[in-house]
Amino acid sequence: MLLRELFDIELDEKQVWGRRGTNVVRKYRCTGGRRHGRVVAKMAQCYAPIDIKQSMRFKRLKQKIGGRMSRKAKRTKRVNPASRRLKAMNR
């Protein structure tokens, strides 16, 4: 049994469109939990515990190649047809 079931908390995670490869799929934007504001594939991920080891590894990677990652992401969002369609659908 989950704590949310005991206290009858309403979970109204907003459904948004997200990208999985070249496809546009339905995802959720977390309105609570540790991943508040993040777009996730399953609603349960909003309240899942954070993997500290993975988090630290990603922080180190971002220190090394963060600029390159952001430039590549900007280019993808500007050029990829799925990303452009996604931007229009989430307005």
MOPAC internal coordinates of N, CA, C and O (Angstrom, degrees):
PM7 1SCF
backbone

  N    0.0000 0     0.00 0     0.00 0    0    0    0
  C    1.4527 1     0.00 0     0.00 0    1    0    0
  C    1.5253 1   109.00 1     0.00 0    2    1    0
  O    1.2310 1   121.03 1   -40.59 1    3    2    1
  N    1.2945 1   115.63 1   139.41 1    3    2    1
  C    1.4520 1   121.15 1  -178.80 1    5    3    2
  C    1.5218 1   111.08 1   -96.60 1    6    5    3
  O    1.2310 1   120.95 1   -26.03 1    7    6    5
  N    1.3123 1   115.78 1   153.97 1    7    6    5
  C    1.4611 1   121.51 1   179.05 1    9    7    6
  C    1.5272 1   111.14 1   -61.94 1   10    9    7
  O    1.2310 1   121.19 1   145.64 1   11   10    9
  N    1.3344 1   115.33 1   -34.36 1   11   10    9
  C    1.4700 1   119.64 1   179.55 1   13   11   10
  C    1.5215 1   111.05 1   -63.36 1   14   13   11
  O    1.2310 1   120.13 1   147.49 1   15   14   13
  N    1.3350 1   117.36 1   -32.51 1   15   14   13
  C    1.4664 1   121.00 1  -179.80 1   17   15   14
  C    1.5226 1   110.82 1   -71.50 1   18   17   15
  O    1.2310 1   120.15 1   145.38 1   19   18   17
  N    1.3296 1   117.31 1   -34.62 1   19   18   17
  C    1.4604 1   120.79 1   179.99 1   21   19   18
  C    1.5258 1   112.27 1   -66.65 1   22   21   19
  O    1.2310 1   120.98 1   136.79 1   23   22   21
  N    1.3173 1   115.72 1   -43.21 1   23   22   21
  C    1.4555 1   120.25 1  -174.78 1   25   23   22
  C    1.5121 1   113.73 1   -95.56 1   26   25   23
  O    1.2310 1   120.09 1  -179.15 1   27   26   25
  N    1.3351 1   117.43 1     0.85 1   27   26   25
  C    1.4585 1   122.48 1   176.37 1   29   27   26
  C    1.5286 1   111.94 1    54.32 1   30   29   27
  O    1.2310 1   121.22 1  -130.12 1   31   30   29
  N    1.3378 1   115.27 1    49.88 1   31   30   29
  C    1.4631 1   121.33 1   178.73 1   33   31   30
  C    1.5197 1   108.63 1   -82.38 1   34   33   31
  O    1.2310 1   120.55 1   -48.23 1   35   34   33
  N    1.3107 1   116.56 1   131.77 1   35   34   33
  C    1.4642 1   120.59 1   178.17 1   37   35   34
  C    1.5248 1   109.33 1   -79.38 1   38   37   35
  O    1.2310 1   120.82 1   -53.38 1   39   38   37
  N    1.3057 1   116.03 1   126.62 1   39   38   37
  C    1.4556 1   121.57 1   176.03 1   41   39   38
  C    1.5133 1   107.36 1  -106.03 1   42   41   39
  O    1.2310 1   120.70 1   -75.76 1   43   42   41
  N    1.2973 1   116.27 1   104.24 1   43   42   41
  C    1.4475 1   117.73 1   176.77 1   45   43   42
  C    1.5189 1   108.48 1  -114.12 1   46   45   43
  O    1.2310 1   121.90 1  -106.16 1   47   46   45
  N    1.3222 1   113.96 1    73.84 1   47   46   45
  C    1.4592 1   119.72 1   174.42 1   49   47   46
  C    1.5253 1   106.99 1   -70.38 1   50   49   47
  O    1.2310 1   120.69 1   -45.48 1   51   50   49
  N    1.3143 1   116.29 1   134.52 1   51   50   49
  C    1.4542 1   119.63 1  -178.04 1   53   51   50
  C    1.5191 1   110.20 1   -79.63 1   54   53   51
  O    1.2310 1   121.08 1   -43.81 1   55   54   53
  N    1.3182 1   115.54 1   136.19 1   55   54   53
  C    1.4582 1   119.67 1   175.76 1   57   55   54
  C    1.5160 1   108.85 1   -84.80 1   58   57   55
  O    1.2310 1   121.21 1   -47.38 1   59   58   57
  N    1.3278 1   115.30 1   132.62 1   59   58   57
  C    1.4612 1   121.84 1   177.86 1   61   59   58
  C    1.5166 1   107.93 1  -133.63 1   62   61   59
  O    1.2310 1   120.96 1    -9.18 1   63   62   61
  N    1.3015 1   115.77 1   170.82 1   63   62   61
  C    1.4581 1   120.45 1   175.07 1   65   63   62
  C    1.5113 1   107.84 1   -92.77 1   66   65   63
  O    1.2310 1   120.83 1   -38.68 1   67   66   65
  N    1.3326 1   116.01 1   141.32 1   67   66   65
  C    1.4576 1   121.82 1   178.12 1   69   67   66
  C    1.5100 1   109.56 1  -136.46 1   70   69   67
  O    1.2310 1   120.75 1    -8.50 1   71   70   69
  N    1.3102 1   116.17 1   171.50 1   71   70   69
  C    1.4532 1   121.16 1  -176.77 1   73   71   70
  C    1.5148 1   110.14 1  -109.77 1   74   73   71
  O    1.2310 1   120.10 1   -46.84 1   75   74   73
  N    1.3127 1   117.41 1   133.16 1   75   74   73
  C    1.4620 1   123.14 1   171.59 1   77   75   74
  C    1.5185 1   105.79 1  -125.81 1   78   77   75
  O    1.2310 1   121.04 1   -84.17 1   79   78   77
  N    1.3340 1   115.61 1    95.83 1   79   78   77
  C    1.4674 1   120.24 1  -174.49 1   81   79   78
  C    1.5133 1   109.68 1    69.96 1   82   81   79
  O    1.2310 1   120.75 1    60.91 1   83   82   81
  N    1.3212 1   116.18 1  -119.09 1   83   82   81
  C    1.4674 1   119.67 1   179.57 1   85   83   82
  C    1.5196 1   111.61 1  -102.59 1   86   85   83
  O    1.2310 1   120.42 1  -177.43 1   87   86   85
  N    1.3460 1   116.80 1     2.57 1   87   86   85
  C    1.4622 1   120.86 1  -179.66 1   89   87   86
  C    1.5201 1   111.25 1   -99.08 1   90   89   87
  O    1.2310 1   120.57 1   -28.85 1   91   90   89
  N    1.3178 1   116.51 1   151.15 1   91   90   89
  C    1.4574 1   122.77 1   174.56 1   93   91   90
  C    1.5225 1   107.33 1  -103.00 1   94   93   91
  O    1.2310 1   120.29 1   -56.81 1   95   94   93
  N    1.3371 1   117.05 1   123.19 1   95   94   93
  C    1.4663 1   122.16 1  -175.77 1   97   95   94
  C    1.5212 1   110.25 1  -129.38 1   98   97   95
  O    1.2310 1   120.59 1   -15.68 1   99   98   97
  N    1.3537 1   116.48 1   164.32 1   99   98   97
  C    1.4574 1   121.12 1   177.57 1  101   99   98
  C    1.5185 1   109.68 1   -78.96 1  102  101   99
  O    1.2310 1   120.54 1   -44.25 1  103  102  101
  N    1.3346 1   116.57 1   135.75 1  103  102  101
  C    1.4597 1   122.27 1   176.39 1  105  103  102
  C    1.5200 1   108.12 1  -137.02 1  106  105  103
  O    1.2310 1   120.67 1     3.50 1  107  106  105
  N    1.3308 1   116.32 1  -176.50 1  107  106  105
  C    1.4666 1   121.83 1  -177.49 1  109  107  106
  C    1.5202 1   110.14 1  -124.78 1  110  109  107
  O    1.2310 1   120.62 1   -37.67 1  111  110  109
  N    1.3307 1   116.41 1   142.33 1  111  110  109
  C    1.4627 1   121.29 1   171.80 1  113  111  110
  C    1.5197 1   106.93 1  -102.21 1  114  113  111
  O    1.2310 1   120.45 1   -57.97 1  115  114  113
  N    1.3245 1   116.74 1   122.03 1  115  114  113
  C    1.4642 1   121.97 1  -175.44 1  117  115  114
  C    1.5283 1   110.20 1   -69.00 1  118  117  115
  O    1.2310 1   120.62 1   -51.43 1  119  118  117
  N    1.3361 1   116.41 1   128.57 1  119  118  117
  C    1.4646 1   120.87 1   176.13 1  121  119  118
  C    1.5152 1   111.01 1  -102.65 1  122  121  119
  O    1.2310 1   120.33 1   178.67 1  123  122  121
  N    1.3243 1   116.97 1    -1.33 1  123  122  121
  C    1.4552 1   121.20 1   177.67 1  125  123  122
  C    1.5074 1   109.69 1  -157.66 1  126  125  123
  O    1.2310 1   120.85 1    -1.21 1  127  126  125
  N    1.3164 1   115.98 1   178.79 1  127  126  125
  C    1.4595 1   120.38 1   178.78 1  129  127  126
  C    1.5117 1   112.18 1    85.92 1  130  129  127
  O    1.2310 1   121.20 1     6.48 1  131  130  129
  N    1.3247 1   115.31 1  -173.52 1  131  130  129
  C    1.4646 1   120.87 1  -177.05 1  133  131  130
  C    1.5152 1   112.69 1   -71.04 1  134  133  131
  O    1.2310 1   120.31 1   157.49 1  135  134  133
  N    1.3129 1   117.00 1   -22.51 1  135  134  133
  C    1.4621 1   120.54 1  -178.43 1  137  135  134
  C    1.5330 1   110.96 1  -104.36 1  138  137  135
  O    1.2310 1   120.30 1  -139.80 1  139  138  137
  N    1.2941 1   117.02 1    40.20 1  139  138  137
  C    1.4644 1   123.03 1  -177.17 1  141  139  138
  C    1.5273 1   109.99 1   -58.16 1  142  141  139
  O    1.2310 1   120.73 1   -55.67 1  143  142  141
  N    1.3412 1   116.21 1   124.33 1  143  142  141
  C    1.4558 1   121.64 1   178.24 1  145  143  142
  C    1.5133 1   114.77 1    90.90 1  146  145  143
  O    1.2310 1   119.78 1   168.38 1  147  146  145
  N    1.3214 1   118.03 1   -11.62 1  147  146  145
  C    1.4603 1   121.57 1  -178.03 1  149  147  146
  C    1.5226 1   110.80 1   -85.21 1  150  149  147
  O    1.2310 1   120.67 1   -31.41 1  151  150  149
  N    1.3175 1   116.32 1   148.59 1  151  150  149
  C    1.4636 1   121.62 1   176.18 1  153  151  150
  C    1.5233 1   107.84 1   -91.89 1  154  153  151
  O    1.2310 1   120.81 1   -56.17 1  155  154  153
  N    1.3395 1   116.06 1   123.83 1  155  154  153
  C    1.4669 1   121.37 1  -177.73 1  157  155  154
  C    1.5215 1   109.49 1  -128.49 1  158  157  155
  O    1.2310 1   120.80 1   -18.53 1  159  158  157
  N    1.3460 1   116.07 1   161.47 1  159  158  157
  C    1.4597 1   121.33 1  -176.85 1  161  159  158
  C    1.5272 1   111.35 1   -77.27 1  162  161  159
  O    1.2310 1   120.27 1   140.96 1  163  162  161
  N    1.3462 1   117.09 1   -39.04 1  163  162  161
  C    1.4648 1   121.10 1  -178.50 1  165  163  162
  C    1.5146 1   109.42 1  -121.64 1  166  165  163
  O    1.2310 1   120.71 1   -35.23 1  167  166  165
  N    1.3271 1   116.24 1   144.77 1  167  166  165
  C    1.4512 1   121.17 1  -178.23 1  169  167  166
  C    1.5318 1   112.05 1   -61.32 1  170  169  167
  O    1.2310 1   120.39 1   147.04 1  171  170  169
  N    1.3355 1   116.87 1   -32.96 1  171  170  169
  C    1.4627 1   121.44 1  -177.97 1  173  171  170
  C    1.5271 1   112.09 1   -64.13 1  174  173  171
  O    1.2310 1   119.92 1   156.95 1  175  174  173
  N    1.3282 1   117.75 1   -23.05 1  175  174  173
  C    1.4618 1   120.75 1  -178.90 1  177  175  174
  C    1.5158 1   112.54 1   -66.56 1  178  177  175
  O    1.2310 1   119.67 1   157.35 1  179  178  177
  N    1.3215 1   118.23 1   -22.65 1  179  178  177
  C    1.4631 1   121.06 1  -179.53 1  181  179  178
  C    1.5256 1   111.29 1   -63.89 1  182  181  179
  O    1.2310 1   120.33 1   150.00 1  183  182  181
  N    1.3260 1   116.98 1   -30.00 1  183  182  181
  C    1.4616 1   121.62 1  -175.09 1  185  183  182
  C    1.5199 1   112.40 1  -110.81 1  186  185  183
  O    1.2310 1   119.83 1  -174.42 1  187  186  185
  N    1.3358 1   117.92 1     5.58 1  187  186  185
  C    1.4617 1   121.42 1  -179.42 1  189  187  186
  C    1.5279 1   109.56 1   -72.48 1  190  189  187
  O    1.2310 1   119.80 1   -29.74 1  191  190  189
  N    1.3309 1   117.98 1   150.26 1  191  190  189
  C    1.4698 1   120.04 1   179.11 1  193  191  190
  C    1.5271 1   110.66 1   -67.94 1  194  193  191
  O    1.2310 1   121.12 1   -29.94 1  195  194  193
  N    1.3313 1   115.45 1   150.06 1  195  194  193
  C    1.4516 1   121.81 1  -179.82 1  197  195  194
  C    1.5289 1   109.19 1   -81.38 1  198  197  195
  O    1.2310 1   120.46 1   -44.26 1  199  198  197
  N    1.3391 1   116.72 1   135.74 1  199  198  197
  C    1.4583 1   121.95 1   175.26 1  201  199  198
  C    1.5334 1   107.76 1   -85.15 1  202  201  199
  O    1.2310 1   120.43 1   -74.52 1  203  202  201
  N    1.3314 1   116.78 1   105.48 1  203  202  201
  C    1.4686 1   121.88 1  -173.56 1  205  203  202
  C    1.5245 1   111.72 1   -62.11 1  206  205  203
  O    1.2310 1   120.51 1   137.39 1  207  206  205
  N    1.3398 1   116.62 1   -42.61 1  207  206  205
  C    1.4619 1   120.80 1  -177.67 1  209  207  206
  C    1.5284 1   110.78 1   -61.24 1  210  209  207
  O    1.2310 1   120.80 1   134.29 1  211  210  209
  N    1.3267 1   116.07 1   -45.71 1  211  210  209
  C    1.4545 1   121.18 1   179.85 1  213  211  210
  C    1.5321 1   110.50 1   -65.25 1  214  213  211
  O    1.2310 1   120.67 1   141.76 1  215  214  213
  N    1.3267 1   116.33 1   -38.24 1  215  214  213
  C    1.4570 1   121.67 1   179.81 1  217  215  214
  C    1.5288 1   111.13 1   -63.77 1  218  217  215
  O    1.2310 1   120.51 1   134.73 1  219  218  217
  N    1.3283 1   116.64 1   -45.27 1  219  218  217
  C    1.4597 1   120.61 1   179.77 1  221  219  218
  C    1.5328 1   111.24 1   -65.82 1  222  221  219
  O    1.2310 1   120.63 1   140.42 1  223  222  221
  N    1.3407 1   116.39 1   -39.58 1  223  222  221
  C    1.4616 1   120.94 1   179.47 1  225  223  222
  C    1.5323 1   110.37 1   -62.72 1  226  225  223
  O    1.2310 1   120.45 1   139.65 1  227  226  225
  N    1.3266 1   116.75 1   -40.35 1  227  226  225
  C    1.4560 1   120.20 1  -179.68 1  229  227  226
  C    1.5308 1   111.02 1   -70.37 1  230  229  227
  O    1.2310 1   119.86 1   144.54 1  231  230  229
  N    1.3269 1   117.87 1   -35.46 1  231  230  229
  C    1.4651 1   120.60 1   177.30 1  233  231  230
  C    1.5267 1   110.80 1   -62.42 1  234  233  231
  O    1.2310 1   120.79 1   138.70 1  235  234  233
  N    1.3512 1   116.09 1   -41.30 1  235  234  233
  C    1.4710 1   120.43 1   177.77 1  237  235  234
  C    1.5235 1   110.57 1   -64.36 1  238  237  235
  O    1.2310 1   120.35 1   138.37 1  239  238  237
  N    1.3341 1   116.93 1   -41.63 1  239  238  237
  C    1.4567 1   121.30 1   179.42 1  241  239  238
  C    1.5245 1   110.48 1   -63.11 1  242  241  239
  O    1.2310 1   120.61 1   138.83 1  243  242  241
  N    1.3509 1   116.45 1   -41.17 1  243  242  241
  C    1.4656 1   120.17 1   179.55 1  245  243  242
  C    1.5218 1   111.53 1   -65.40 1  246  245  243
  O    1.2310 1   120.01 1   147.37 1  247  246  245
  N    1.3451 1   117.59 1   -32.63 1  247  246  245
  C    1.4594 1   119.96 1   176.89 1  249  247  246
  C    1.5270 1   110.57 1   -66.40 1  250  249  247
  O    1.2310 1   120.82 1   142.85 1  251  250  249
  N    1.3347 1   116.04 1   -37.15 1  251  250  249
  C    1.4607 1   120.35 1  -179.19 1  253  251  250
  C    1.5185 1   112.18 1   -73.44 1  254  253  251
  O    1.2310 1   120.61 1   123.94 1  255  254  253
  N    1.3449 1   116.45 1   -56.06 1  255  254  253
  C    1.4680 1   119.79 1  -170.01 1  257  255  254
  C    1.5264 1   112.34 1  -123.46 1  258  257  255
  O    1.2310 1   120.06 1  -151.66 1  259  258  257
  N    1.3123 1   117.49 1    28.34 1  259  258  257
  C    1.4619 1   121.30 1  -177.03 1  261  259  258
  C    1.5072 1   113.96 1   -60.65 1  262  261  259
  O    1.2310 1   120.38 1   139.18 1  263  262  261
  N    1.3417 1   116.89 1   -40.82 1  263  262  261
  C    1.4577 1   120.92 1   179.46 1  265  263  262
  C    1.5061 1   111.67 1   -63.23 1  266  265  263
  O    1.2310 1   120.92 1   137.76 1  267  266  265
  N    1.3323 1   115.85 1   -42.24 1  267  266  265
  C    1.4623 1   121.01 1   179.24 1  269  267  266
  C    1.5224 1   110.36 1   -65.11 1  270  269  267
  O    1.2310 1   120.47 1   139.35 1  271  270  269
  N    1.3488 1   116.71 1   -40.65 1  271  270  269
  C    1.4639 1   121.14 1   179.14 1  273  271  270
  C    1.5205 1   111.17 1   -61.21 1  274  273  271
  O    1.2310 1   120.73 1   135.66 1  275  274  273
  N    1.3321 1   116.20 1   -44.34 1  275  274  273
  C    1.4641 1   119.04 1  -177.14 1  277  275  274
  C    1.5288 1   111.48 1   -69.01 1  278  277  275
  O    1.2310 1   120.26 1   142.43 1  279  278  277
  N    1.3348 1   117.11 1   -37.57 1  279  278  277
  C    1.4689 1   119.61 1   177.39 1  281  279  278
  C    1.5182 1   111.18 1   -64.28 1  282  281  279
  O    1.2310 1   120.58 1   138.49 1  283  282  281
  N    1.3366 1   116.50 1   -41.51 1  283  282  281
  C    1.4656 1   120.55 1   179.79 1  285  283  282
  C    1.5282 1   110.38 1   -66.06 1  286  285  283
  O    1.2310 1   120.25 1   139.92 1  287  286  285
  N    1.3426 1   117.13 1   -40.08 1  287  286  285
  C    1.4631 1   121.05 1   179.19 1  289  287  286
  C    1.5356 1   110.74 1   -64.66 1  290  289  287
  O    1.2310 1   120.65 1   138.44 1  291  290  289
  N    1.3272 1   116.37 1   -41.56 1  291  290  289
  C    1.4649 1   120.07 1   178.57 1  293  291  290
  C    1.5197 1   110.94 1   -61.78 1  294  293  291
  O    1.2310 1   121.14 1   137.57 1  295  294  293
  N    1.3343 1   115.42 1   -42.43 1  295  294  293
  C    1.4622 1   119.54 1  -179.66 1  297  295  294
  C    1.5285 1   110.11 1   -65.16 1  298  297  295
  O    1.2310 1   120.24 1   137.36 1  299  298  297
  N    1.3298 1   117.15 1   -42.64 1  299  298  297
  C    1.4636 1   121.01 1   179.61 1  301  299  298
  C    1.5204 1   110.48 1   -60.79 1  302  301  299
  O    1.2310 1   120.31 1   134.65 1  303  302  301
  N    1.3170 1   117.01 1   -45.35 1  303  302  301
  C    1.4608 1   120.76 1  -177.98 1  305  303  302
  C    1.5250 1   112.04 1   -66.10 1  306  305  303
  O    1.2310 1   121.05 1   152.89 1  307  306  305
  N    1.3230 1   115.60 1   -27.11 1  307  306  305
  C    1.4590 1   120.02 1  -179.67 1  309  307  306
  C    1.5277 1   112.72 1   -85.12 1  310  309  307
  O    1.2310 1   120.03 1   148.17 1  311  310  309
  N    1.3448 1   117.54 1   -31.83 1  311  310  309
  C    1.4596 1   121.88 1  -169.05 1  313  311  310
  C    1.5245 1   113.36 1  -105.52 1  314  313  311
  O    1.2310 1   119.83 1   137.80 1  315  314  313
  N    1.3214 1   117.93 1   -42.20 1  315  314  313
  C    1.4665 1   122.57 1  -173.91 1  317  315  314
  C    1.5316 1   110.77 1   -63.83 1  318  317  315
  O    1.2310 1   119.53 1   -55.23 1  319  318  317
  N    1.3398 1   118.50 1   124.77 1  319  318  317
  C    1.4697 1   121.04 1  -178.68 1  321  319  318
  C    1.5291 1   113.35 1   -59.19 1  322  321  319
  O    1.2310 1   120.27 1   143.29 1  323  322  321
  N    1.3452 1   117.08 1   -36.71 1  323  322  321
  C    1.4643 1   120.28 1   179.30 1  325  323  322
  C    1.5246 1   110.65 1   -64.83 1  326  325  323
  O    1.2310 1   120.28 1   140.02 1  327  326  325
  N    1.3391 1   117.08 1   -39.98 1  327  326  325
  C    1.4556 1   121.34 1   179.35 1  329  327  326
  C    1.5207 1   111.79 1   -66.83 1  330  329  327
  O    1.2310 1   120.96 1   141.55 1  331  330  329
  N    1.3226 1   115.77 1   -38.45 1  331  330  329
  C    1.4653 1   119.71 1   179.57 1  333  331  330
  C    1.5280 1   110.83 1   -68.08 1  334  333  331
  O    1.2310 1   120.67 1   140.02 1  335  334  333
  N    1.3312 1   116.32 1   -39.98 1  335  334  333
  C    1.4611 1   121.22 1   177.58 1  337  335  334
  C    1.5363 1   109.89 1   -64.69 1  338  337  335
  O    1.2310 1   120.97 1   139.34 1  339  338  337
  N    1.3153 1   115.75 1   -40.66 1  339  338  337
  C    1.4608 1   122.60 1   179.59 1  341  339  338
  C    1.5223 1   110.77 1   -60.99 1  342  341  339
  O    1.2310 1   120.51 1   137.28 1  343  342  341
  N    1.2971 1   116.64 1   -42.72 1  343  342  341
  C    1.4643 1   121.67 1  -179.36 1  345  343  342
  C    1.5255 1   110.44 1   -60.81 1  346  345  343
  O    1.2310 1   120.66 1   138.32 1  347  346  345
  N    1.3273 1   116.35 1   -41.68 1  347  346  345
  C    1.4575 1   120.95 1   179.73 1  349  347  346
  C    1.5279 1   111.32 1   -69.84 1  350  349  347
  O    1.2310 1   120.16 1   141.69 1  351  350  349
  N    1.3315 1   117.30 1   -38.31 1  351  350  349
  C    1.4657 1   120.99 1  -177.03 1  353  351  350
  C    1.5220 1   112.50 1   -70.85 1  354  353  351
  O    1.2310 1   119.85 1   150.45 1  355  354  353
  N    1.3280 1   117.90 1   -29.55 1  355  354  353
  C    1.4667 1   120.85 1  -177.78 1  357  355  354
  C    1.5241 1   113.17 1   -88.46 1  358  357  355
  O    1.2310 1   119.46 1  -175.97 1  359  358  357
  N    1.3040 1   118.64 1     4.03 1  359  358  357
  C    1.4595 1   120.47 1   178.65 1  361  359  358
  C    1.5007 1   110.83 1   -71.22 1  362  361  359
  O    1.2310 1   120.10 1   180.00 1  363  362  361

